[in-house]
Amino acid sequence: MKKQVEVVAAVICREGKFFATQRGYGEFKGYWEFPGGKVEAGESREEALKREIMEELDTEISIDSFLTTIEYTYPTFHLTMHCYICSVRTGNLVLKEHQSAAWLNKDELDTVDWLPADIEVVRYFREITIHL
């Protein structure tokens, strides 16, 4: 049985654009993702997401709504990723762990190399935001 990994991800929105980050480390270095990280023991998903964004981006977010949960099986583990629509409360999205970042509008979402699980988020997001 593959290792199970549970993470949370922030789809940070501002003025019709979405904040994407490019991994600066590890096996998936160079790929793009919605920022976030692992849920630690005893933490709620929302607490984990706020902590991860503060650690990675030195920014306080507000969690506006739940978006979706993505299940994706990578070669060495199975990922459960809970995604939330978020907005910046305070801070300037300082890159502490990522090599790059971009604000992308809906038409620009295909211009970066997303991690496979994040591709699923983009697909889901497109389906529900057609009427925006």
Buried (B, 14 or more C-beta within 10 A) or exposed (E): EEEEBBBBBBBBBEEEBBBBBBBEEEEBEEBBBBBBBEBEEEBEBBBBBBBBBBEBBBBEBEBEEEBBBBEBEBEEEBBBBBBBBBEBEEEEBEBEBBEEBBBBEBEEBEEBEBBEBBBBBBEBBEEEEEEE
